[in-house]
Amino acid sequence: QVQLVESGGGLVQAGGSLRLSCEATGIIFRIYDVSWYRQAPGKQRELVAFISDGGATQYAESVRGRFTATRDNRKDTGYLEMISLKPEDTAVYYCNANYSTSNLWGQGTQVTVSS
């Protein structure tokens, strides 16, 4: 079955850390670029991090220096390490895997940062 399964969200205090995981099944994960998006209530979905199939990364200005995208192609899994979390990071986080015309989304995981 072709899918992305996310895990790792939760409730954390401001200044805390979380690591999100995005496990792929049914695809050749190593050839896919992986992106992380988030959507807060009442706001549009925004791109926060990107990691290419080769491991190059890009980040939104709002998370640069605090979020790190990595991948383990042996485990078919992408990760988003988040430190120094702020209340404004509260959102549903989605992973996306893209290669050519193949575009997959995870189910989303809630991250809530309390002040």
Secondary structure, DSSP 8 states (H G I E B T S, - for coil): --EEEEE--EEEETT--EEEEEEEESS-GGGSEEEEEEE-TTS--EEEEEE-TT--EEE-TTTTTTEEEEEETTTTEEEEEE-S--GGG-EEEEEEEEETTEEEE---EEEEEE-
